[in-house]
Structure formats: structure tokens, C-alpha cells
Amino acid sequence: MNYLLFFIEGVLPYIAIIVFVLGTAYRLWRWLATPVPLRITMAPARMTWKGVAGKITAEVLLFISLLRSDRFLWVIAWTMHVFAIVVLVGTHFFGVIEHGIDLWTPYTVPAGKAIIYVAASFAFPLIITLLVLLFKRILTRDIRRISIPTDYVAIGLVLAHVMNGTYMSFFMEVDMAEVMKWGLGLMTLQPHVVEGSWLFALHTATAFSLFIYFPFSKLFHPLGQITNRWTMTQKEEKLIAGGSVVK
């Protein structure tokens, strides 16, 4: 047995999921437990639950604040997220359904393979938007000045993952029976290694490295936007002895 492959495909996923869940819970707890001694609501404030939900939805789904500050960056960032969702859902979700049914029963999903390839084709514009964001961070002086090394790590990991997955989708044959065994093995706590495919191991390594990195990086910004917007739409608060906040 190749022990490096076993670690990447059979051990790293469990470590990544544990770190992701605990790290996410910790970050959210720290944010929500931080006292807010002064009202920081930004006008025009929304004081009803429907108004708050609308504000949060607009910010998370449409990036309203970014749209108002930098329209070019908004176009790149928004389309990048849309392309990423299409690739993720189209290739992974429909891929599991199509190949899972194909392996276990004589039936297949109508147009299943076509959906997978169409979704995978969105990886090419996704790579372009990621490269634009990377070069904008490198070449724009103001952005470069406030960037830290971990900002490049995040983009690099996503780029490596997408490019590796695109290559496997279009330029090599992947043994989907082995991949399905790998996925089922993880779910049943019986790890299975896809032998002889270092590209799949690399795809797995970058994916679960992102899981580990997510709670401690700027990739966490969607949940940060929700908690931040929630804080800015709270009703009047008052400070009591010891610094605690009551409503």
C-alpha cells in the first residue's frame, strides 16, 4: 500500500472535516460572543426581521457593498462565484448521481453525461476570473499593499484545485467506479484508495486543504458578512457593569 496516498485519500478528509466544523463553530462563537457596547447600526437601518433578512440576502448573494465601491471587481467576483457553483454542483452532484446509478442499476439519468460536461466547461471561464483576481492583487498597488501571503495561498489553492479537476474532466480517463468506492468508503469509515491516479490524489489534497484553511482565512467572508450585517441591524443596546451588553 502507498502510505502517502492512503493519508491523502483516507485520513486527510476526516481531519479536514473535523477542523472545518470545529473551526467554523469557533469563529462564529467568537464573533457572536463579542460584546457590542455601542450601537453601530448603519443608516438606513432595517429593524424588522424581514428587513434584516433582505439586507443579509442582498449582501451575500448580490455583493451590494462591492457593487457600490468597485463595479469591475464586482463583475469578476460575482461571475466567479456563479461559475464555481455551476462547476461544483454540475460535476460533483450530477456526477455522483449519474455514475452511482450507472454502477448500481441498469438505469441512467437522462442527459446526465451532457449536464456534467456542460457544467465542467464553466471551469474555463472560472479559471480566467481567478487569474484576473490574482493579477489584480499583484499588479494593483493599493491592493498589493494591503495583501498578505495567505491571500495568495487561498487563490493558489482554488486555482490548483480547479485546473486539476478540469484536466481530469477533459484530458484523461478517470475510473469512476474507483472514485465511487472511495466516496462510499469515506462515508462508511472504510477508506478506499484510488490506486495509480496521482492527479486524483492532488485533487483530493487541494480540496480538503481548502476545508482546513477555510475557517481561518478570508474565504470565511460569507459567514462573516452575515454576522457583521446582523450586528449592524440590532436594536438599541445598553452597557452594564463589567462590559456586558443587554437588550
C-alpha positions as CSV (number, residue, x, y, z in Angstrom):
1,M,0.0,0.0,0.0
2,N,1.2,3.5,-0.8
3,Y,1.0,5.2,2.6
4,L,1.1,8.7,1.2
5,L,-1.9,8.0,-1.0
6,F,-3.7,6.4,2.0
7,F,-3.0,9.5,4.1
8,I,-4.3,11.9,1.4
9,E,-7.3,9.9,0.4
10,G,-8.2,8.0,3.5
11,V,-7.0,10.2,6.5
12,L,-6.9,13.8,5.4
13,P,-10.6,14.0,4.6
14,Y,-11.6,13.1,8.2
15,I,-9.0,15.6,9.6
16,A,-10.3,18.3,7.2
17,I,-14.0,17.8,8.1
18,I,-13.3,17.9,11.9
19,V,-11.1,21.1,11.6
20,F,-13.7,22.7,9.3
21,V,-16.7,22.0,11.6
22,L,-14.9,22.9,14.9
23,G,-13.1,25.9,13.3
24,T,-16.3,27.3,11.8
25,A,-18.2,26.9,15.1
26,Y,-15.3,28.6,17.0
27,R,-15.1,31.6,14.6
28,L,-18.9,32.1,14.8
29,W,-18.9,31.8,18.6
30,R,-16.1,34.3,18.9
31,W,-17.9,36.8,16.7
32,L,-21.3,36.4,18.3
33,A,-19.9,36.4,21.8
34,T,-18.0,39.7,21.3
35,P,-19.7,42.5,23.4
36,V,-21.1,45.4,21.4
37,P,-21.1,48.3,23.9
38,L,-22.3,50.9,21.4
39,R,-24.9,50.9,18.7
40,I,-23.1,50.6,15.4
41,T,-26.2,50.3,13.1
42,M,-25.6,51.9,9.7
43,A,-28.3,54.0,8.2
44,P,-30.7,53.3,6.6
45,A,-31.2,50.5,9.2
46,R,-33.6,47.7,8.9
47,M,-35.3,47.0,12.2
48,T,-37.7,44.1,11.3
49,W,-36.6,40.5,10.7
50,K,-37.8,40.7,7.1
51,G,-35.7,43.9,6.6
52,V,-32.6,42.3,8.2
53,A,-33.1,39.1,6.2
54,G,-33.4,41.1,3.0
55,K,-30.2,43.1,3.7
56,I,-28.2,40.0,4.5
57,T,-29.5,38.2,1.4
58,A,-28.7,41.1,-0.8
59,E,-25.2,41.3,0.6
60,V,-24.4,37.6,0.5
61,L,-26.0,36.8,-2.9
62,L,-25.5,40.1,-4.8
63,F,-22.4,41.6,-3.1
64,I,-24.2,45.0,-2.9
65,S,-21.4,46.7,-1.0
66,L,-18.8,45.6,-3.5
67,L,-21.1,46.7,-6.4
68,R,-21.3,50.2,-5.0
69,S,-17.5,50.5,-4.5
70,D,-15.9,48.7,-7.5
71,R,-18.2,47.6,-10.4
72,F,-15.4,45.9,-12.3
73,L,-14.3,43.8,-9.3
74,W,-18.0,43.1,-8.6
75,V,-18.5,41.6,-12.1
76,I,-15.4,39.4,-11.8
77,A,-16.1,38.3,-8.2
78,W,-19.8,37.6,-8.8
79,T,-19.4,35.7,-12.0
80,M,-16.5,33.7,-10.4
81,H,-18.9,32.6,-7.6
82,V,-21.6,31.7,-10.1
83,F,-19.2,29.7,-12.3
84,A,-17.8,27.9,-9.2
85,I,-21.3,26.9,-8.1
86,V,-22.2,25.6,-11.6
87,V,-19.0,23.6,-11.7
88,L,-19.3,22.2,-8.2
89,V,-23.0,21.2,-8.5
90,G,-22.9,20.2,-12.1
91,T,-19.8,18.0,-12.0
92,H,-19.9,16.6,-8.4
93,F,-23.6,16.4,-7.6
94,F,-24.7,15.2,-11.0
95,G,-21.6,13.2,-11.4
96,V,-22.3,11.2,-8.3
97,I,-25.9,10.7,-9.4
98,E,-25.1,9.7,-12.9
99,H,-22.2,7.3,-12.2
100,G,-23.7,6.0,-9.0
101,I,-26.9,4.9,-10.8
102,D,-24.8,3.6,-13.7
103,L,-22.8,1.5,-11.4
104,W,-25.6,0.1,-9.2
105,T,-28.5,-0.2,-11.6
106,P,-29.0,-0.6,-15.4
107,Y,-30.6,2.9,-15.5
108,T,-29.0,6.2,-16.1
109,V,-30.0,9.8,-15.6
110,P,-31.4,11.4,-18.9
111,A,-28.8,13.7,-20.4
112,G,-26.7,13.1,-17.2
113,K,-23.4,13.0,-19.0
114,A,-24.3,16.1,-21.1
115,I,-25.1,18.0,-17.9
116,I,-21.7,17.0,-16.4
117,Y,-19.7,18.1,-19.5
118,V,-21.6,21.4,-19.9
119,A,-21.1,22.2,-16.2
120,A,-17.4,21.2,-16.5
121,S,-16.9,23.6,-19.4
122,F,-17.7,26.5,-17.0
123,A,-14.4,25.7,-15.3
124,F,-12.6,27.5,-18.2
125,P,-14.1,31.0,-17.5
126,L,-13.8,30.2,-13.8
127,I,-10.0,29.9,-14.2
128,I,-10.0,33.1,-16.2
129,T,-11.8,35.0,-13.4
130,L,-9.5,33.6,-10.8
131,L,-6.4,34.6,-12.8
132,V,-7.9,38.1,-13.2
133,L,-8.3,38.4,-9.4
134,L,-4.8,37.1,-8.8
135,F,-3.2,39.5,-11.3
136,K,-5.3,42.4,-10.0
137,R,-4.0,41.7,-6.5
138,I,-0.4,41.5,-7.8
139,L,-0.5,44.5,-10.2
140,T,-2.7,47.0,-8.4
141,R,-0.6,48.9,-6.0
142,D,-3.2,49.7,-3.4
143,I,-4.5,46.1,-3.3
144,R,-0.9,44.7,-3.2
145,R,0.0,46.9,-0.3
146,I,-2.8,45.5,1.9
147,S,-2.4,41.9,0.8
148,I,-0.8,39.3,3.0
149,P,0.8,36.0,1.9
150,T,-2.3,34.0,2.9
151,D,-4.4,35.9,0.4
152,Y,-2.2,34.3,-2.4
153,V,-2.4,30.9,-0.7
154,A,-6.2,30.9,-0.9
155,I,-6.3,31.9,-4.6
156,G,-3.5,29.4,-5.4
157,L,-5.3,26.5,-3.7
158,V,-8.5,27.2,-5.6
159,L,-6.7,27.6,-8.9
160,A,-4.8,24.4,-8.4
161,H,-8.0,22.5,-7.5
162,V,-10.0,23.9,-10.5
163,M,-7.2,23.4,-13.0
164,N,-6.5,19.9,-11.8
165,G,-10.2,19.0,-11.9
166,T,-10.6,20.5,-15.4
167,Y,-7.7,18.4,-16.7
168,M,-9.2,15.2,-15.3
169,S,-12.6,16.1,-16.8
170,F,-11.4,16.7,-20.4
171,F,-7.9,15.3,-20.9
172,M,-7.8,12.0,-19.0
173,E,-9.9,8.9,-18.2
174,V,-10.9,8.7,-14.6
175,D,-12.0,5.3,-13.2
176,M,-15.4,6.5,-11.7
177,A,-16.0,3.0,-10.2
178,E,-12.9,3.5,-8.1
179,V,-13.9,7.1,-7.3
180,M,-17.3,5.9,-6.1
181,K,-15.7,3.3,-4.0
182,W,-13.5,6.0,-2.4
183,G,-16.5,8.2,-1.6
184,L,-18.6,5.3,-0.2
185,G,-15.5,4.2,1.8
186,L,-15.3,7.6,3.5
187,M,-19.0,7.6,4.4
188,T,-18.8,4.1,5.8
189,L,-15.5,4.7,7.6
190,Q,-13.8,2.2,5.4
191,P,-11.2,4.3,3.5
192,H,-10.5,3.2,-0.1
193,V,-7.5,4.4,-2.1
194,V,-7.8,5.1,-5.8
195,E,-4.6,3.5,-6.9
196,G,-2.5,4.7,-9.7
197,S,-4.0,8.2,-10.0
198,W,-1.8,10.9,-8.5
199,L,-3.9,13.6,-10.2
200,F,-7.0,12.4,-8.3
201,A,-4.9,12.4,-5.1
202,L,-3.8,16.0,-5.9
203,H,-7.4,17.0,-6.5
204,T,-8.3,15.4,-3.1
205,A,-5.4,17.1,-1.3
206,T,-6.3,20.6,-2.6
207,A,-10.0,20.2,-1.9
208,F,-9.5,19.1,1.8
209,S,-6.7,21.6,2.3
210,L,-9.3,24.3,1.4
211,F,-11.6,22.7,4.0
212,I,-8.9,23.1,6.7
213,Y,-7.9,26.5,5.6
214,F,-11.5,27.9,5.2
215,P,-12.3,28.8,8.9
216,F,-9.1,30.7,9.4
217,S,-8.9,32.6,6.1
218,K,-10.7,35.3,4.2
219,L,-12.6,32.6,2.4
220,F,-14.8,32.7,5.5
221,H,-16.2,36.0,4.4
222,P,-19.8,34.8,3.5
223,L,-20.5,33.9,7.1
224,G,-18.6,37.0,8.3
225,Q,-20.9,39.1,6.2
226,I,-24.0,37.5,7.8
227,T,-22.8,38.0,11.4
228,N,-21.5,41.5,10.6
229,R,-24.8,42.6,9.0
230,W,-26.7,41.0,11.9
231,T,-24.6,43.1,14.3
232,M,-25.2,46.3,12.4
233,T,-29.0,45.8,12.3
234,Q,-29.5,45.2,16.0
235,K,-31.9,47.4,18.1
236,E,-30.7,49.8,20.8
237,E,-28.5,48.2,23.4
238,K,-27.1,49.4,26.8
239,L,-23.9,48.7,28.6
240,I,-24.0,47.3,32.2
241,A,-21.2,46.9,34.7
242,G,-18.4,44.6,33.6
243,G,-18.9,45.4,29.9
244,S,-21.7,43.0,29.2
245,V,-24.5,44.0,26.8
246,V,-28.2,43.6,27.5
247,K,-31.1,44.3,25.2
